[in-house]
């Protein structure tokens, strides 16, 4: 499955500019991961742990950020928003998704690149 997405600037209701990623329904937790947990200063931790699994140094790793937990296997990573994980009556929000580990690595790299551009323009 090819996941379509778009990274773009947005303005919140309170006027604050931010960077957002638009993803298909069912990938809300991936959007939460990028917007809540991945920053220019934290991305290297995520990429390092993903590389440990991709390279075969580890068969499985788990990583927890501010809002999301990653369960990383060599081929697939599960992204779980643990803040919403136990909400029973939430049919409009997908708190968990699975994506290719290689794709997640590339997406994080692209997100950080766009975030650096956004931050330099909005100092």
Buried (B, 14 or more C-beta within 10 A) or exposed (E): EEBEBEBEEEEEEEEEEEBBBEBEEEBBBBBBBBBBBBBEEEBEEBBEBBBBBBEEEBEEBEBEBEBBBBBBBBEBBBBBBBBBEEEEEEEEEBBBBBBBBBBBBEBBEBBBEBBEEBEEEEE
